Amino acid sequence: MVSEGNKSGTPTFILLGFSEYPGIQVPLFVVFLFVCTVTAVGNLGTIIIIKINSKLHVIMYFFLSHLSLVDFCYSKLLENLVVEDRSNSFSGCIIQFCFACIFAVTETFMLAAMAYDRCVAVCKPLLYTTIMSQKLCAPLMAGSYTWGIVCSLTLTYFLLELSFCESTFINNFICDHSVIISASYSDPYITQLISCIIAIFNEVSSLIIILTSYMLNFITIMKIPSASGRQKTFSTCASHLMAITIFHGTILFLYCIPNPKTSSLIVKVASLFYTVVIPM
């Protein structure tokens, strides 16, 4: 249901992207087009290879295929980076946010599940196949998707309660929660509060799993007598740990410790990290 302020006409959002820097529009277009292509082809290729290669039908690649699926879907939301017409209807912007929220929350808990998987692999290698069975991993993935949908629908409902002008410029390249709120002339207190509660809950619960898992990993790795053995074991976690650091660092910066004085450029650059860098 669209609120009273929206009934006079369908609101239109115009995403400015990086248009305030006309001198670098062409280089940015080339870079973003390359990144979007690599992201889409790379993640789709990963899914196909895991699907057709029976040797990869193991738990680690089960998680990786779902992570690639989420990141591939993310890449479909980045079209505003490479198109000239960035105008978006109210419903289109809300739908984009809804799906982006699903993917972001799902990835949050998917990364936590993968951290637990790496913990079992490092700390309990002989029991790995017994502990990380399909009976455990399938519900973990289903739960991640389900909670992502619940969070997205909740936040979307409160966004629909806000009122917007018929035409609004949004100083970002995606229909993010914060920029949609900034385009409203309603009191955003409730929806900001709900967003903050959900973000903090997701961050705290997932980071507890991640930090505990990597603390146990670190203790186990340090007990390995040879330096080459420690390096080899740590290498199995390095890329995952890097993804976690960038992803959660950005989410914490944007949603859990929001600063109204933060410039729009910093917000857009931070958004690039979890919408572009991580999927690529």
PyRosetta script that sets phi, psi and omega in degrees:
from pyrosetta import init, pose_from_sequence

init()
pose = pose_from_sequence("MVSEGNKSGTPTFILLGFSEYPGIQVPLFVVFLFVCTVTAVGNLGTIIIIKINSKLHVIMYFFLSHLSLVDFCYSKLLENLVVEDRSNSFSGCIIQFCFACIFAVTETFMLAAMAYDRCVAVCKPLLYTTIMSQKLCAPLMAGSYTWGIVCSLTLTYFLLELSFCESTFINNFICDHSVIISASYSDPYITQLISCIIAIFNEVSSLIIILTSYMLNFITIMKIPSASGRQKTFSTCASHLMAITIFHGTILFLYCIPNPKTSSLIVKVASLFYTVVIPM")
pose.set_psi(1, 127.9)
pose.set_omega(1, 179.5)
pose.set_phi(2, -89.1)
pose.set_psi(2, 135.8)
pose.set_omega(2, -175.8)
pose.set_phi(3, -68.4)
pose.set_psi(3, 171.6)
pose.set_omega(3, -174.8)
pose.set_phi(4, -54.4)
pose.set_psi(4, -39.2)
pose.set_omega(4, -176.9)
pose.set_phi(5, -64.9)
pose.set_psi(5, -15.0)
pose.set_omega(5, -176.3)
pose.set_phi(6, -103.3)
pose.set_psi(6, -3.1)
pose.set_omega(6, -171.8)
pose.set_phi(7, -76.4)
pose.set_psi(7, -19.7)
pose.set_omega(7, -178.9)
pose.set_phi(8, -72.3)
pose.set_psi(8, -16.8)
pose.set_omega(8, 179.3)
pose.set_phi(9, 178.9)
pose.set_psi(9, 165.3)
pose.set_omega(9, -179.8)
pose.set_phi(10, -82.1)
pose.set_psi(10, 120.6)
pose.set_omega(10, -179.2)
pose.set_phi(11, -63.9)
pose.set_psi(11, 146.2)
pose.set_omega(11, 176.7)
pose.set_phi(12, -124.2)
pose.set_psi(12, 130.8)
pose.set_omega(12, 178.2)
pose.set_phi(13, -105.4)
pose.set_psi(13, 131.8)
pose.set_omega(13, 176.9)
pose.set_phi(14, -111.8)
pose.set_psi(14, 112.1)
pose.set_omega(14, -176.8)
pose.set_phi(15, -81.7)
pose.set_psi(15, 118.9)
pose.set_omega(15, -176.1)
pose.set_phi(16, -76.9)
pose.set_psi(16, -27.2)
pose.set_omega(16, -177.5)
pose.set_phi(17, 59.9)
pose.set_psi(17, -129.1)
pose.set_omega(17, 177.8)
pose.set_phi(18, -110.0)
pose.set_psi(18, 33.6)
pose.set_omega(18, -175.4)
pose.set_phi(19, -67.4)
pose.set_psi(19, -17.5)
pose.set_omega(19, 178.7)
pose.set_phi(20, -74.2)
pose.set_psi(20, -3.0)
pose.set_omega(20, 176.7)
pose.set_phi(21, -120.3)
pose.set_psi(21, 71.8)
pose.set_omega(21, -174.0)
pose.set_phi(22, -61.9)
pose.set_psi(22, -26.8)
pose.set_omega(22, -177.6)
pose.set_phi(23, -68.2)
pose.set_psi(23, -19.8)
pose.set_omega(23, -178.1)
pose.set_phi(24, -115.6)
pose.set_psi(24, 14.6)
pose.set_omega(24, -178.3)
pose.set_phi(25, -60.8)
pose.set_psi(25, -45.6)
pose.set_omega(25, -178.5)
pose.set_phi(26, -66.0)
pose.set_psi(26, -50.0)
pose.set_omega(26, 176.9)
pose.set_phi(27, -58.3)
pose.set_psi(27, -40.3)
pose.set_omega(27, 178.8)
pose.set_phi(28, -63.9)
pose.set_psi(28, -40.8)
pose.set_omega(28, 178.3)
pose.set_phi(29, -58.9)
pose.set_psi(29, -46.0)
pose.set_omega(29, -179.3)
pose.set_phi(30, -63.6)
pose.set_psi(30, -45.2)
pose.set_omega(30, -179.2)
pose.set_phi(31, -63.1)
pose.set_psi(31, -48.0)
pose.set_omega(31, -177.7)
pose.set_phi(32, -66.2)
pose.set_psi(32, -37.6)
pose.set_omega(32, 177.4)
pose.set_phi(33, -63.3)
pose.set_psi(33, -43.6)
pose.set_omega(33, 177.6)
pose.set_phi(34, -61.9)
pose.set_psi(34, -46.0)
pose.set_omega(34, -178.4)
pose.set_phi(35, -62.9)
pose.set_psi(35, -45.4)
pose.set_omega(35, 180.0)
pose.set_phi(36, -61.9)
pose.set_psi(36, -39.7)
pose.set_omega(36, 179.4)
pose.set_phi(37, -66.4)
pose.set_psi(37, -47.4)
pose.set_omega(37, 178.7)
pose.set_phi(38, -60.3)
pose.set_psi(38, -42.5)
pose.set_omega(38, -178.8)
pose.set_phi(39, -62.9)
pose.set_psi(39, -48.6)
pose.set_omega(39, -177.9)
pose.set_phi(40, -65.7)
pose.set_psi(40, -50.0)
pose.set_omega(40, -177.2)
pose.set_phi(41, -67.3)
pose.set_psi(41, -43.1)
pose.set_omega(41, -178.2)
pose.set_phi(42, -62.7)
pose.set_psi(42, -48.9)
pose.set_omega(42, -178.0)
pose.set_phi(43, -71.4)
pose.set_psi(43, -38.5)
pose.set_omega(43, 177.1)
pose.set_phi(44, -65.7)
pose.set_psi(44, -40.2)
pose.set_omega(44, 177.5)
pose.set_phi(45, -62.7)
pose.set_psi(45, -39.5)
pose.set_omega(45, 177.5)
pose.set_phi(46, -60.5)
pose.set_psi(46, -44.7)
pose.set_omega(46, -179.9)
pose.set_phi(47, -61.7)
pose.set_psi(47, -45.3)
pose.set_omega(47, -177.8)
pose.set_phi(48, -65.0)
pose.set_psi(48, -45.2)
pose.set_omega(48, -178.9)
pose.set_phi(49, -61.8)
pose.set_psi(49, -44.0)
pose.set_omega(49, 179.1)
pose.set_phi(50, -64.4)
pose.set_psi(50, -36.6)
pose.set_omega(50, -178.2)
pose.set_phi(51, -68.3)
pose.set_psi(51, -41.8)
pose.set_omega(51, -172.8)
pose.set_phi(52, -90.3)
pose.set_psi(52, -16.6)
pose.set_omega(52, -178.9)
pose.set_phi(53, -97.9)
pose.set_psi(53, 109.0)
pose.set_omega(53, -176.6)
pose.set_phi(54, -63.5)
pose.set_psi(54, -25.4)
pose.set_omega(54, 179.6)
pose.set_phi(55, -68.1)
pose.set_psi(55, -18.8)
pose.set_omega(55, -179.0)
pose.set_phi(56, -97.0)
pose.set_psi(56, 8.1)
pose.set_omega(56, 179.3)
pose.set_phi(57, -83.9)
pose.set_psi(57, 61.2)
pose.set_omega(57, 177.7)
pose.set_phi(58, -125.2)
pose.set_psi(58, 168.2)
pose.set_omega(58, -170.7)
pose.set_phi(59, -59.7)
pose.set_psi(59, -43.0)
pose.set_omega(59, -177.4)
pose.set_phi(60, -58.2)
pose.set_psi(60, -42.3)
pose.set_omega(60, -179.1)
pose.set_phi(61, -80.3)
pose.set_psi(61, -21.1)
pose.set_omega(61, 171.5)
pose.set_phi(62, -61.9)
pose.set_psi(62, -47.1)
pose.set_omega(62, 176.6)
pose.set_phi(63, -64.1)
pose.set_psi(63, -44.2)
pose.set_omega(63, -176.7)
pose.set_phi(64, -63.1)
pose.set_psi(64, -38.3)
pose.set_omega(64, 180.0)
pose.set_phi(65, -65.3)
pose.set_psi(65, -39.1)
pose.set_omega(65, 178.3)
pose.set_phi(66, -71.0)
pose.set_psi(66, -36.2)
pose.set_omega(66, 176.1)
pose.set_phi(67, -64.4)
pose.set_psi(67, -39.9)
pose.set_omega(67, 177.6)
pose.set_phi(68, -65.6)
pose.set_psi(68, -36.1)
pose.set_omega(68, 178.2)
pose.set_phi(69, -63.7)
pose.set_psi(69, -45.3)
pose.set_omega(69, 178.7)
pose.set_phi(70, -62.6)
pose.set_psi(70, -43.9)
pose.set_omega(70, -179.1)
pose.set_phi(71, -69.1)
pose.set_psi(71, -32.7)
pose.set_omega(71, 175.4)
pose.set_phi(72, -65.1)
pose.set_psi(72, -41.8)
pose.set_omega(72, 177.3)
pose.set_phi(73, -64.1)
pose.set_psi(73, -36.4)
pose.set_omega(73, 175.3)
pose.set_phi(74, -57.5)
pose.set_psi(74, -42.4)
pose.set_omega(74, -176.3)
pose.set_phi(75, -63.4)
pose.set_psi(75, -27.0)
pose.set_omega(75, 178.4)
pose.set_phi(76, -72.5)
pose.set_psi(76, -17.1)
pose.set_omega(76, 179.3)
pose.set_phi(77, -88.9)
pose.set_psi(77, -1.2)
pose.set_omega(77, -174.1)
pose.set_phi(78, -97.9)
pose.set_psi(78, 14.8)
pose.set_omega(78, -176.8)
pose.set_phi(79, -62.6)
pose.set_psi(79, -28.0)
pose.set_omega(79, 180.0)
pose.set_phi(80, -63.8)
pose.set_psi(80, -17.2)
pose.set_omega(80, 178.7)
pose.set_phi(81, -76.0)
pose.set_psi(81, -21.4)
pose.set_omega(81, -172.5)
pose.set_phi(82, -125.7)
pose.set_psi(82, 14.5)
pose.set_omega(82, 176.4)
pose.set_phi(83, -117.1)
pose.set_psi(83, 152.3)
pose.set_omega(83, -179.1)
pose.set_phi(84, -79.6)
pose.set_psi(84, -41.6)
pose.set_omega(84, -179.5)
pose.set_phi(85, -86.7)
pose.set_psi(85, 106.3)
pose.set_omega(85, -176.7)
pose.set_phi(86, -104.0)
pose.set_psi(86, 14.7)
pose.set_omega(86, 177.1)
pose.set_phi(87, -72.3)
pose.set_psi(87, 143.8)
pose.set_omega(87, -175.5)
pose.set_phi(88, -143.8)
pose.set_psi(88, 134.5)
pose.set_omega(88, 177.4)
pose.set_phi(89, -68.4)
pose.set_psi(89, 163.2)
pose.set_omega(89, 178.5)
pose.set_phi(90, -58.5)
pose.set_psi(90, -47.4)
pose.set_omega(90, -179.3)
pose.set_phi(91, -64.5)
pose.set_psi(91, -37.9)
pose.set_omega(91, 179.0)
pose.set_phi(92, -65.4)
pose.set_psi(92, -39.3)
pose.set_omega(92, -179.9)
pose.set_phi(93, -68.3)
pose.set_psi(93, -41.2)
pose.set_omega(93, 179.0)
pose.set_phi(94, -64.6)
pose.set_psi(94, -41.5)
pose.set_omega(94, 179.3)
pose.set_phi(95, -64.6)
pose.set_psi(95, -42.0)
pose.set_omega(95, 178.2)
pose.set_phi(96, -60.6)
pose.set_psi(96, -45.2)
pose.set_omega(96, 177.7)
pose.set_phi(97, -62.1)
pose.set_psi(97, -42.9)
pose.set_omega(97, -177.3)
pose.set_phi(98, -57.3)
pose.set_psi(98, -47.8)
pose.set_omega(98, -179.5)
pose.set_phi(99, -70.6)
pose.set_psi(99, -38.7)
pose.set_omega(99, 178.6)
pose.set_phi(100, -61.4)
pose.set_psi(100, -39.2)
pose.set_omega(100, 179.0)
pose.set_phi(101, -66.3)
pose.set_psi(101, -41.8)
pose.set_omega(101, 177.2)
pose.set_phi(102, -57.8)
pose.set_psi(102, -48.6)
pose.set_omega(102, -177.7)
pose.set_phi(103, -65.5)
pose.set_psi(103, -40.2)
pose.set_omega(103, -177.6)
pose.set_phi(104, -66.1)
pose.set_psi(104, -46.9)
pose.set_omega(104, -178.9)
pose.set_phi(105, -68.1)
pose.set_psi(105, -41.2)
pose.set_omega(105, 178.1)
pose.set_phi(106, -59.7)
pose.set_psi(106, -44.5)
pose.set_omega(106, -180.0)
pose.set_phi(107, -65.3)
pose.set_psi(107, -34.4)
pose.set_omega(107, 178.3)
pose.set_phi(108, -56.0)
pose.set_psi(108, -49.4)
pose.set_omega(108, -177.0)
pose.set_phi(109, -83.5)
pose.set_psi(109, -21.2)
pose.set_omega(109, 173.9)
pose.set_phi(110, -68.2)
pose.set_psi(110, -40.7)
pose.set_omega(110, 176.8)
pose.set_phi(111, -64.9)
pose.set_psi(111, -34.4)
pose.set_omega(111, 176.8)
pose.set_phi(112, -67.5)
pose.set_psi(112, -41.8)
pose.set_omega(112, 177.9)
pose.set_phi(113, -63.5)
pose.set_psi(113, -38.0)
pose.set_omega(113, 178.4)
pose.set_phi(114, -69.3)
pose.set_psi(114, -32.7)
pose.set_omega(114, 176.0)
pose.set_phi(115, -65.0)
pose.set_psi(115, -40.9)
pose.set_omega(115, 177.3)
pose.set_phi(116, -65.2)
pose.set_psi(116, -39.7)
pose.set_omega(116, 177.7)
pose.set_phi(117, -60.2)
pose.set_psi(117, -44.7)
pose.set_omega(117, 178.4)
pose.set_phi(118, -66.4)
pose.set_psi(118, -33.2)
pose.set_omega(118, 178.6)
pose.set_phi(119, -64.7)
pose.set_psi(119, -45.5)
pose.set_omega(119, 178.8)
pose.set_phi(120, -65.1)
pose.set_psi(120, -40.1)
pose.set_omega(120, -179.3)
pose.set_phi(121, -63.5)
pose.set_psi(121, -38.0)
pose.set_omega(121, -177.7)
pose.set_phi(122, -82.7)
pose.set_psi(122, -44.0)
pose.set_omega(122, -172.4)
pose.set_phi(123, -87.8)
pose.set_psi(123, -31.1)
pose.set_omega(123, -178.2)
pose.set_phi(124, -131.4)
pose.set_psi(124, 59.9)
pose.set_omega(124, -174.0)
pose.set_phi(125, -61.0)
pose.set_psi(125, -34.2)
pose.set_omega(125, -178.2)
pose.set_phi(126, -72.5)
pose.set_psi(126, -23.9)
pose.set_omega(126, -179.2)
pose.set_phi(127, -103.7)
pose.set_psi(127, 7.4)
pose.set_omega(127, -172.4)
pose.set_phi(128, -57.5)
pose.set_psi(128, -52.2)
pose.set_omega(128, -175.9)
pose.set_phi(129, -65.7)
pose.set_psi(129, -27.1)
pose.set_omega(129, 179.4)
pose.set_phi(130, -76.1)
pose.set_psi(130, -44.6)
pose.set_omega(130, -177.7)
pose.set_phi(131, -73.0)
pose.set_psi(131, -49.1)
pose.set_omega(131, -177.1)
pose.set_phi(132, -89.5)
pose.set_psi(132, 64.4)
pose.set_omega(132, 179.1)
pose.set_phi(133, -86.9)
pose.set_psi(133, 166.6)
pose.set_omega(133, 179.0)
pose.set_phi(134, -62.9)
pose.set_psi(134, -29.2)
pose.set_omega(134, 179.4)
pose.set_phi(135, -65.8)
pose.set_psi(135, -25.7)
pose.set_omega(135, 176.9)
pose.set_phi(136, -90.7)
pose.set_psi(136, -43.2)
pose.set_omega(136, -172.0)
pose.set_phi(137, -71.9)
pose.set_psi(137, -36.9)
pose.set_omega(137, 178.9)
pose.set_phi(138, -61.9)
pose.set_psi(138, -46.7)
pose.set_omega(138, 175.4)
pose.set_phi(139, -63.7)
pose.set_psi(139, -32.8)
pose.set_omega(139, 177.5)
pose.set_phi(140, -62.6)
pose.set_psi(140, -43.3)
pose.set_omega(140, 178.8)
pose.set_phi(141, -69.5)
pose.set_psi(141, -44.3)
pose.set_omega(141, 179.5)
pose.set_phi(142, -61.5)
pose.set_psi(142, -39.5)
pose.set_omega(142, 178.4)
pose.set_phi(143, -65.0)
pose.set_psi(143, -37.9)
pose.set_omega(143, 178.9)
pose.set_phi(144, -63.5)
pose.set_psi(144, -46.4)
pose.set_omega(144, 178.8)
pose.set_phi(145, -64.5)
pose.set_psi(145, -43.6)
pose.set_omega(145, -177.4)
pose.set_phi(146, -63.1)
pose.set_psi(146, -46.0)
pose.set_omega(146, -179.9)
pose.set_phi(147, -66.4)
pose.set_psi(147, -34.5)
pose.set_omega(147, 175.7)
pose.set_phi(148, -61.2)
pose.set_psi(148, -42.3)
pose.set_omega(148, 178.5)
pose.set_phi(149, -65.8)
pose.set_psi(149, -43.3)
pose.set_omega(149, 179.7)
pose.set_phi(150, -60.7)
pose.set_psi(150, -48.3)
pose.set_omega(150, 180.0)
pose.set_phi(151, -61.9)
pose.set_psi(151, -42.7)
pose.set_omega(151, -178.1)
pose.set_phi(152, -64.4)
pose.set_psi(152, -46.6)
pose.set_omega(152, -179.1)
pose.set_phi(153, -65.5)
pose.set_psi(153, -35.9)
pose.set_omega(153, 178.3)
pose.set_phi(154, -63.7)
pose.set_psi(154, -49.6)
pose.set_omega(154, -179.2)
pose.set_phi(155, -67.0)
pose.set_psi(155, -37.2)
pose.set_omega(155, 179.3)
pose.set_phi(156, -64.2)
pose.set_psi(156, -40.3)
pose.set_omega(156, 178.9)
pose.set_phi(157, -57.7)
pose.set_psi(157, -45.8)
pose.set_omega(157, -178.4)
pose.set_phi(158, -71.5)
pose.set_psi(158, -29.4)
pose.set_omega(158, 174.7)
pose.set_phi(159, -66.7)
pose.set_psi(159, -36.4)
pose.set_omega(159, -179.9)
pose.set_phi(160, -68.9)
pose.set_psi(160, -15.7)
pose.set_omega(160, 177.7)
pose.set_phi(161, -82.3)
pose.set_psi(161, -9.6)
pose.set_omega(161, -179.4)
pose.set_phi(162, -84.8)
pose.set_psi(162, 163.7)
pose.set_omega(162, 178.1)
pose.set_phi(163, -112.1)
pose.set_psi(163, 144.1)
pose.set_omega(163, -176.6)
pose.set_phi(164, -134.9)
pose.set_psi(164, 153.7)
pose.set_omega(164, 172.8)
pose.set_phi(165, -72.0)
pose.set_psi(165, 163.8)
pose.set_omega(165, -176.7)
pose.set_phi(166, -67.0)
pose.set_psi(166, -30.9)
pose.set_omega(166, 178.8)
pose.set_phi(167, -138.6)
pose.set_psi(167, 123.1)
pose.set_omega(167, -174.8)
pose.set_phi(168, -136.3)
pose.set_psi(168, 134.7)
pose.set_omega(168, 174.5)
pose.set_phi(169, -87.2)
pose.set_psi(169, 132.3)
pose.set_omega(169, 177.7)
pose.set_phi(170, -114.4)
pose.set_psi(170, 119.9)
pose.set_omega(170, -175.0)
pose.set_phi(171, -84.1)
pose.set_psi(171, 64.5)
pose.set_omega(171, 177.1)
pose.set_phi(172, -160.6)
pose.set_psi(172, 177.7)
pose.set_omega(172, 179.1)
pose.set_phi(173, -108.6)
pose.set_psi(173, -3.9)
pose.set_omega(173, 176.3)
pose.set_phi(174, -134.0)
pose.set_psi(174, 157.8)
pose.set_omega(174, 177.0)
pose.set_phi(175, -83.1)
pose.set_psi(175, 76.3)
pose.set_omega(175, -179.2)
pose.set_phi(176, -81.8)
pose.set_psi(176, 158.5)
pose.set_omega(176, -178.0)
pose.set_phi(177, -57.2)
pose.set_psi(177, -46.7)
pose.set_omega(177, -175.9)
pose.set_phi(178, -66.5)
pose.set_psi(178, -38.0)
pose.set_omega(178, -178.1)
pose.set_phi(179, -77.0)
pose.set_psi(179, -29.3)
pose.set_omega(179, 174.6)
pose.set_phi(180, -66.1)
pose.set_psi(180, -42.5)
pose.set_omega(180, 177.9)
pose.set_phi(181, -62.2)
pose.set_psi(181, -40.8)
pose.set_omega(181, -178.7)
pose.set_phi(182, -64.2)
pose.set_psi(182, -22.3)
pose.set_omega(182, 179.5)
pose.set_phi(183, -85.7)
pose.set_psi(183, -6.0)
pose.set_omega(183, -178.2)
pose.set_phi(184, -93.0)
pose.set_psi(184, 150.6)
pose.set_omega(184, 174.3)
pose.set_phi(185, -105.3)
pose.set_psi(185, 10.5)
pose.set_omega(185, 173.9)
pose.set_phi(186, -85.4)
pose.set_psi(186, 166.7)
pose.set_omega(186, 174.9)
pose.set_phi(187, -74.3)
pose.set_psi(187, 115.1)
pose.set_omega(187, -174.4)
pose.set_phi(188, -89.8)
pose.set_psi(188, 10.9)
pose.set_omega(188, -171.2)
pose.set_phi(189, -56.1)
pose.set_psi(189, -49.4)
pose.set_omega(189, -175.4)
pose.set_phi(190, -63.6)
pose.set_psi(190, -49.0)
pose.set_omega(190, -178.1)
pose.set_phi(191, -66.7)
pose.set_psi(191, -33.4)
pose.set_omega(191, 175.3)
pose.set_phi(192, -67.9)
pose.set_psi(192, -39.1)
pose.set_omega(192, 178.4)
pose.set_phi(193, -63.8)
pose.set_psi(193, -46.7)
pose.set_omega(193, 178.9)
pose.set_phi(194, -61.1)
pose.set_psi(194, -43.5)
pose.set_omega(194, 179.3)
pose.set_phi(195, -61.2)
pose.set_psi(195, -43.0)
pose.set_omega(195, -179.4)
pose.set_phi(196, -65.4)
pose.set_psi(196, -41.9)
pose.set_omega(196, 179.8)
pose.set_phi(197, -62.5)
pose.set_psi(197, -46.7)
pose.set_omega(197, -179.7)
pose.set_phi(198, -63.8)
pose.set_psi(198, -44.2)
pose.set_omega(198, -178.9)
pose.set_phi(199, -63.1)
pose.set_psi(199, -44.5)
pose.set_omega(199, -179.2)
pose.set_phi(200, -66.0)
pose.set_psi(200, -43.2)
pose.set_omega(200, 178.6)
pose.set_phi(201, -60.3)
pose.set_psi(201, -47.4)
pose.set_omega(201, -179.1)
pose.set_phi(202, -62.8)
pose.set_psi(202, -42.9)
pose.set_omega(202, -178.9)
pose.set_phi(203, -66.9)
pose.set_psi(203, -47.9)
pose.set_omega(203, -177.0)
pose.set_phi(204, -63.6)
pose.set_psi(204, -48.8)
pose.set_omega(204, -176.6)
pose.set_phi(205, -65.1)
pose.set_psi(205, -42.3)
pose.set_omega(205, -179.0)
pose.set_phi(206, -72.8)
pose.set_psi(206, -38.0)
pose.set_omega(206, -179.0)
pose.set_phi(207, -70.1)
pose.set_psi(207, -30.0)
pose.set_omega(207, 175.2)
pose.set_phi(208, -61.0)
pose.set_psi(208, -44.7)
pose.set_omega(208, 178.9)
pose.set_phi(209, -64.7)
pose.set_psi(209, -45.9)
pose.set_omega(209, -176.6)
pose.set_phi(210, -65.7)
pose.set_psi(210, -49.2)
pose.set_omega(210, -177.0)
pose.set_phi(211, -66.5)
pose.set_psi(211, -39.0)
pose.set_omega(211, 177.6)
pose.set_phi(212, -63.8)
pose.set_psi(212, -44.5)
pose.set_omega(212, -179.6)
pose.set_phi(213, -61.2)
pose.set_psi(213, -45.1)
pose.set_omega(213, -177.1)
pose.set_phi(214, -76.7)
pose.set_psi(214, -25.0)
pose.set_omega(214, 173.4)
pose.set_phi(215, -66.5)
pose.set_psi(215, -43.1)
pose.set_omega(215, 177.0)
pose.set_phi(216, -66.3)
pose.set_psi(216, -38.3)
pose.set_omega(216, 176.6)
pose.set_phi(217, -59.8)
pose.set_psi(217, -47.0)
pose.set_omega(217, -177.8)
pose.set_phi(218, -61.3)
pose.set_psi(218, -43.5)
pose.set_omega(218, 179.4)
pose.set_phi(219, -61.9)
pose.set_psi(219, -43.6)
pose.set_omega(219, -179.3)
pose.set_phi(220, -66.9)
pose.set_psi(220, -43.5)
pose.set_omega(220, -178.9)
pose.set_phi(221, -63.2)
pose.set_psi(221, -39.4)
pose.set_omega(221, -178.6)
pose.set_phi(222, -68.3)
pose.set_psi(222, -17.7)
pose.set_omega(222, 178.2)
pose.set_phi(223, -83.5)
pose.set_psi(223, -12.1)
pose.set_omega(223, 178.6)
pose.set_phi(224, -70.8)
pose.set_psi(224, 126.0)
pose.set_omega(224, -172.4)
pose.set_phi(225, -66.7)
pose.set_psi(225, -38.7)
pose.set_omega(225, -175.0)
pose.set_phi(226, -92.2)
pose.set_psi(226, 144.1)
pose.set_omega(226, 179.1)
pose.set_phi(227, -65.1)
pose.set_psi(227, -38.7)
pose.set_omega(227, 179.8)
pose.set_phi(228, -66.0)
pose.set_psi(228, -35.9)
pose.set_omega(228, 177.7)
pose.set_phi(229, -66.2)
pose.set_psi(229, -41.4)
pose.set_omega(229, 178.3)
pose.set_phi(230, -64.6)
pose.set_psi(230, -42.3)
pose.set_omega(230, -179.3)
pose.set_phi(231, -65.0)
pose.set_psi(231, -42.2)
pose.set_omega(231, -179.3)
pose.set_phi(232, -64.8)
pose.set_psi(232, -41.6)
pose.set_omega(232, -179.6)
pose.set_phi(233, -68.5)
pose.set_psi(233, -41.4)
pose.set_omega(233, -179.5)
pose.set_phi(234, -66.5)
pose.set_psi(234, -31.8)
pose.set_omega(234, -177.9)
pose.set_phi(235, -63.3)
pose.set_psi(235, -24.6)
pose.set_omega(235, 178.6)
pose.set_phi(236, -70.5)
pose.set_psi(236, -16.8)
pose.set_omega(236, -177.4)
pose.set_phi(237, -110.9)
pose.set_psi(237, -11.7)
pose.set_omega(237, -168.7)
pose.set_phi(238, -61.0)
pose.set_psi(238, -49.5)
pose.set_omega(238, -177.2)
pose.set_phi(239, -65.8)
pose.set_psi(239, -38.8)
pose.set_omega(239, 178.0)
pose.set_phi(240, -64.4)
pose.set_psi(240, -41.4)
pose.set_omega(240, 179.6)
pose.set_phi(241, -65.0)
pose.set_psi(241, -37.9)
pose.set_omega(241, 178.3)
pose.set_phi(242, -65.4)
pose.set_psi(242, -43.4)
pose.set_omega(242, 178.6)
pose.set_phi(243, -61.6)
pose.set_psi(243, -42.1)
pose.set_omega(243, 179.0)
pose.set_phi(244, -61.9)
pose.set_psi(244, -44.1)
pose.set_omega(244, -177.6)
pose.set_phi(245, -61.7)
pose.set_psi(245, -47.1)
pose.set_omega(245, -179.5)
pose.set_phi(246, -67.9)
pose.set_psi(246, -46.7)
pose.set_omega(246, -175.9)
pose.set_phi(247, -63.1)
pose.set_psi(247, -54.8)
pose.set_omega(247, -176.4)
pose.set_phi(248, -72.2)
pose.set_psi(248, -32.2)
pose.set_omega(248, 176.6)
pose.set_phi(249, -61.4)
pose.set_psi(249, -41.5)
pose.set_omega(249, 179.4)
pose.set_phi(250, -69.0)
pose.set_psi(250, -44.0)
pose.set_omega(250, -179.7)
pose.set_phi(251, -61.7)
pose.set_psi(251, -43.6)
pose.set_omega(251, 178.7)
pose.set_phi(252, -61.8)
pose.set_psi(252, -41.0)
pose.set_omega(252, -178.5)
pose.set_phi(253, -65.9)
pose.set_psi(253, -41.8)
pose.set_omega(253, -173.3)
pose.set_phi(254, -84.3)
pose.set_psi(254, -35.0)
pose.set_omega(254, -168.4)
pose.set_phi(255, -117.3)
pose.set_psi(255, -35.1)
pose.set_omega(255, -174.7)
pose.set_phi(256, -90.6)
pose.set_psi(256, -26.5)
pose.set_omega(256, 176.5)
pose.set_phi(257, -130.1)
pose.set_psi(257, 58.8)
pose.set_omega(257, -177.4)
pose.set_phi(258, -64.5)
pose.set_psi(258, 143.1)
pose.set_omega(258, 179.5)
pose.set_phi(259, -127.3)
pose.set_psi(259, 114.3)
pose.set_omega(259, -177.5)
pose.set_phi(260, -61.5)
pose.set_psi(260, -18.5)
pose.set_omega(260, -179.7)
pose.set_phi(261, -86.8)
pose.set_psi(261, -5.3)
pose.set_omega(261, -179.9)
pose.set_phi(262, -64.8)
pose.set_psi(262, 130.9)
pose.set_omega(262, -176.7)
pose.set_phi(263, -69.7)
pose.set_psi(263, 154.9)
pose.set_omega(263, -179.5)
pose.set_phi(264, -63.4)
pose.set_psi(264, -32.6)
pose.set_omega(264, 179.2)
pose.set_phi(265, -64.4)
pose.set_psi(265, -44.0)
pose.set_omega(265, 179.5)
pose.set_phi(266, -63.1)
pose.set_psi(266, -41.1)
pose.set_omega(266, 178.7)
pose.set_phi(267, -62.0)
pose.set_psi(267, -43.3)
pose.set_omega(267, -179.5)
pose.set_phi(268, -66.6)
pose.set_psi(268, -41.0)
pose.set_omega(268, 178.5)
pose.set_phi(269, -64.9)
pose.set_psi(269, -41.4)
pose.set_omega(269, 177.6)
pose.set_phi(270, -63.5)
pose.set_psi(270, -40.1)
pose.set_omega(270, 178.5)
pose.set_phi(271, -62.8)
pose.set_psi(271, -33.6)
pose.set_omega(271, 178.6)
pose.set_phi(272, -60.0)
pose.set_psi(272, -33.5)
pose.set_omega(272, -175.7)
pose.set_phi(273, -64.2)
pose.set_psi(273, -47.8)
pose.set_omega(273, -175.9)
pose.set_phi(274, -89.0)
pose.set_psi(274, -13.7)
pose.set_omega(274, 176.9)
pose.set_phi(275, -98.3)
pose.set_psi(275, -21.9)
pose.set_omega(275, -175.3)
pose.set_phi(276, -119.6)
pose.set_psi(276, -53.5)
pose.set_omega(276, -173.4)
pose.set_phi(277, -65.5)
pose.set_psi(277, -50.2)
pose.set_omega(277, -178.2)
pose.set_phi(278, -60.0)
pose.set_psi(278, -51.3)
pose.set_omega(278, 178.3)
pose.set_phi(279, -59.1)
pose.set_psi(279, -35.7)
pose.set_omega(279, -179.4)
pose.set_phi(280, -72.3)
pose.dump_pdb("model.pdb")
